[in-house]
Amino acid sequence: MGSSNEARMEQARREVPPRQLAKQIAIASASCTVFGREGYARASIDTLAAAAGVSTRTLYNHFPGGKAALFRTVVTWTSAEVRDAQLDCLHALLNPERPPRPEDLERDLVALARGFVGLMTEYPNHFALVRHIHAEADHVPPEVLAAWQEAGPVPVGRALTDAMAALAEAGLIDVHGDADLAGAHFKALISHSIVQLSHYGVRPLPAHQMERLIRGGVGAFLRAYGAG
């Protein structure tokens, strides 16, 4: 798993002069809003600089790679925040050292699903970026896509695989020899419909509809992977 944002920030404080770091943070924060609103392709350097209250020359001084470097910084920063929140939720509910009781498995999986899906509301700017990444994948530099995956989805996927393997070892589910696929199916079943219907949280669904989709997804997962 990559380092937390707190650890990265502490390293930056040691390596970057305070005024320079503050300016970089201000530029990245403003750019997050612009990228979330306009996407990668449409966001211009002029717009990004104006949103941060700096000149384009200042922006390039802090981010010599221009828009691609700035987008990569914003995406990896927000992805790491969401990753840490997802891992905290996962470890709290599916700790491999303390597997749930069989009668509590569905309850804990539903709670995990609620936690994962709820992050769309807690981190709207990040999920706006993700929506644009999927829509503009052919315009986003491949190295930026790879950095986003490594910052968030990949380590979360690994942790979910480990959690599924631990549940299987405890005899609570049957992963049919593929814990990674079981994790991927769990995430798809609990979130795909919600992501599509809410457009990554842009149009939040009524609470009763969210609960129906979450419980339905967990139920489908247990019918496919239940231990019999």
C-alpha positions as CSV (number, residue, x, y, z in Angstrom):
1,M,0.0,0.0,0.0
2,G,1.2,3.5,-0.8
3,S,2.1,5.9,1.9
4,S,-0.7,7.9,3.5
5,N,-1.3,11.6,2.5
6,E,-0.2,12.5,6.0
7,A,3.1,10.8,5.5
8,R,3.5,12.4,2.1
9,M,2.7,15.8,3.5
10,E,5.2,15.4,6.3
11,Q,7.9,14.5,3.7
12,A,7.0,17.5,1.6
13,R,7.3,19.8,4.6
14,R,10.9,18.5,5.1
15,E,11.8,18.9,1.5
16,V,9.9,21.9,0.2
17,P,10.1,25.5,1.6
18,P,6.9,26.4,3.4
19,R,5.8,29.2,1.0
20,Q,6.4,27.1,-2.0
21,L,4.5,24.1,-0.5
22,A,1.6,26.4,0.5
23,K,1.4,27.7,-3.1
24,Q,1.5,24.2,-4.6
25,I,-1.3,23.1,-2.2
26,A,-3.4,26.1,-3.2
27,I,-2.9,25.4,-6.9
28,A,-3.8,21.7,-6.5
29,S,-6.9,22.5,-4.4
30,A,-8.2,25.0,-6.9
31,S,-7.4,22.7,-9.8
32,C,-9.3,19.8,-8.2
33,T,-12.5,21.8,-8.4
34,V,-11.8,22.8,-12.0
35,F,-11.0,19.3,-13.2
36,G,-14.0,17.9,-11.4
37,R,-16.2,20.5,-13.2
38,E,-14.7,20.5,-16.7
39,G,-12.7,17.3,-16.9
40,Y,-9.2,16.8,-18.1
41,A,-9.5,17.7,-21.8
42,R,-11.6,20.8,-21.4
43,A,-9.7,22.4,-18.5
44,S,-7.2,24.8,-19.9
45,I,-4.0,26.1,-18.2
46,D,-5.4,29.6,-18.2
47,T,-8.6,28.4,-16.4
48,L,-6.6,26.4,-13.9
49,A,-4.2,29.3,-13.2
50,A,-7.1,31.8,-12.8
51,A,-8.9,29.5,-10.4
52,A,-5.8,29.3,-8.2
53,G,-5.2,33.1,-8.5
54,V,-1.8,32.7,-10.1
55,S,-0.3,33.4,-13.5
56,T,0.3,30.6,-15.9
57,R,4.0,31.2,-15.5
58,T,3.7,30.6,-11.7
59,L,1.7,27.5,-12.4
60,Y,4.4,26.1,-14.7
61,N,7.1,27.0,-12.1
62,H,5.4,24.8,-9.5
63,F,4.2,22.1,-12.0
64,P,6.7,22.0,-14.9
65,G,4.8,19.2,-16.5
66,G,1.8,21.5,-17.0
67,K,-1.7,20.2,-17.0
68,A,-0.8,16.5,-17.0
69,A,1.5,16.9,-14.0
70,L,-1.1,18.9,-12.1
71,F,-3.9,16.4,-12.9
72,R,-1.7,13.6,-11.8
73,T,-1.0,15.4,-8.5
74,V,-4.7,16.1,-7.9
75,V,-5.8,12.6,-8.8
76,T,-3.2,10.7,-6.7
77,W,-3.8,13.1,-3.7
78,T,-7.6,12.6,-3.7
79,S,-7.3,8.8,-4.5
80,A,-5.0,8.4,-1.5
81,E,-7.6,10.1,0.7
82,V,-10.4,7.8,-0.5
83,R,-8.1,4.7,-0.4
84,D,-7.3,5.4,3.3
85,A,-11.0,5.8,4.1
86,Q,-11.9,2.6,2.3
87,L,-9.1,0.6,4.0
88,D,-10.1,2.0,7.4
89,C,-13.7,0.8,6.8
90,L,-12.5,-2.6,5.5
91,H,-10.2,-3.3,8.3
92,A,-12.8,-2.2,10.9
93,L,-15.5,-4.5,9.5
94,L,-13.6,-7.4,8.0
95,N,-10.5,-7.8,10.1
96,P,-8.8,-11.1,9.1
97,E,-7.8,-11.7,12.7
98,R,-11.4,-11.3,13.9
99,P,-13.7,-12.8,11.3
100,P,-17.4,-12.1,11.9
101,R,-19.7,-14.8,13.3
102,P,-21.7,-16.6,10.6
103,E,-24.9,-15.0,11.7
104,D,-23.2,-11.5,11.5
105,L,-21.6,-11.9,8.0
106,E,-24.5,-10.4,6.0
107,R,-24.8,-7.5,8.5
108,D,-21.1,-6.7,8.3
109,L,-21.0,-6.9,4.5
110,V,-24.0,-4.6,4.3
111,A,-22.2,-2.2,6.6
112,L,-19.0,-2.4,4.5
113,A,-21.1,-1.7,1.3
114,R,-22.7,1.3,3.0
115,G,-19.3,2.6,4.0
116,F,-17.8,2.2,0.5
117,V,-20.8,3.8,-1.3
118,G,-21.1,6.6,1.3
119,L,-17.6,7.9,0.3
120,M,-19.1,9.3,-2.9
121,T,-20.9,11.8,-0.7
122,E,-17.9,12.5,1.5
123,Y,-15.4,13.0,-1.3
124,P,-17.5,14.5,-4.2
125,N,-14.5,16.2,-5.9
126,H,-12.6,12.9,-6.1
127,F,-15.5,11.0,-7.6
128,A,-16.2,13.9,-10.1
129,L,-12.6,13.3,-11.2
130,V,-13.2,9.6,-11.5
131,R,-16.3,10.2,-13.6
132,H,-14.3,12.3,-16.0
133,I,-11.4,9.8,-16.1
134,H,-13.8,7.1,-17.3
135,A,-15.4,9.4,-19.8
136,E,-12.1,10.8,-21.2
137,A,-9.7,7.8,-20.8
138,D,-8.5,8.3,-24.4
139,H,-7.4,11.8,-23.6
140,V,-5.8,11.3,-20.2
141,P,-2.0,10.4,-20.4
142,P,-1.5,6.7,-19.7
143,E,1.0,7.4,-17.0
144,V,-1.6,9.5,-15.2
145,L,-4.1,6.6,-15.4
146,A,-1.5,4.3,-14.0
147,A,-0.7,6.6,-11.2
148,W,-4.4,6.9,-10.3
149,Q,-4.8,3.1,-10.2
150,E,-1.7,2.6,-8.0
151,A,-2.7,5.4,-5.6
152,G,-6.2,4.0,-4.9
153,P,-8.0,1.2,-6.8
154,V,-5.1,-1.3,-6.8
155,P,-4.2,-1.3,-3.1
156,V,-7.9,-1.3,-2.2
157,G,-8.4,-4.2,-4.5
158,R,-5.6,-6.1,-2.9
159,A,-7.0,-5.5,0.5
160,L,-10.4,-6.7,-0.6
161,T,-8.9,-9.8,-2.0
162,D,-7.2,-10.5,1.3
163,A,-10.4,-10.0,3.2
164,M,-12.2,-12.4,0.9
165,A,-9.5,-15.0,1.3
166,A,-9.7,-14.6,5.1
167,L,-13.5,-15.1,5.0
168,A,-13.0,-18.2,2.9
169,E,-10.3,-19.5,5.3
170,A,-12.8,-19.0,8.2
171,G,-15.4,-21.1,6.3
172,L,-17.8,-18.1,5.9
173,I,-17.7,-18.0,2.1
174,D,-16.5,-20.1,-0.8
175,V,-14.4,-18.1,-3.3
176,H,-14.2,-21.0,-5.7
177,G,-10.4,-20.6,-5.8
178,D,-10.3,-17.0,-6.8
179,A,-10.5,-14.5,-4.0
180,D,-9.5,-11.6,-6.3
181,L,-12.6,-12.3,-8.5
182,A,-14.8,-12.6,-5.4
183,G,-13.6,-9.2,-4.3
184,A,-14.3,-7.7,-7.7
185,H,-17.7,-9.2,-7.8
186,F,-18.6,-7.9,-4.3
187,K,-17.6,-4.4,-5.2
188,A,-19.5,-4.5,-8.5
189,L,-22.6,-5.9,-7.0
190,I,-22.8,-3.3,-4.2
191,S,-21.9,-0.2,-6.2
192,H,-22.3,-0.5,-10.0
193,S,-26.0,0.3,-10.1
194,I,-25.6,3.1,-7.6
195,V,-22.7,4.6,-9.5
196,Q,-24.5,4.5,-12.7
197,L,-27.9,5.8,-11.4
198,S,-26.3,8.6,-9.4
199,H,-23.6,9.5,-11.9
200,Y,-20.9,9.0,-9.3
201,G,-22.9,10.8,-6.7
202,V,-23.8,13.9,-8.8
203,R,-27.5,13.0,-8.4
204,P,-27.8,11.3,-5.0
205,L,-30.4,8.5,-4.8
206,P,-33.1,8.4,-2.1
207,A,-32.0,6.6,1.0
208,H,-34.5,3.8,0.6
209,Q,-33.3,3.1,-3.0
210,M,-29.7,3.1,-1.9
211,E,-30.5,0.6,0.9
212,R,-32.4,-1.6,-1.5
213,L,-29.5,-1.7,-4.0
214,I,-26.9,-2.3,-1.3
215,R,-28.8,-5.1,0.3
216,G,-29.7,-6.6,-3.0
217,G,-26.0,-6.6,-4.0
218,V,-24.9,-8.2,-0.8
219,G,-27.6,-10.8,-1.1
220,A,-26.6,-11.7,-4.7
221,F,-23.0,-11.9,-3.5
222,L,-23.9,-14.4,-0.8
223,R,-26.0,-16.5,-3.1
224,A,-23.0,-16.8,-5.4
225,Y,-20.3,-17.1,-2.8
226,G,-22.0,-18.4,0.4
227,A,-20.5,-21.3,2.1
228,G,-23.6,-23.4,1.7
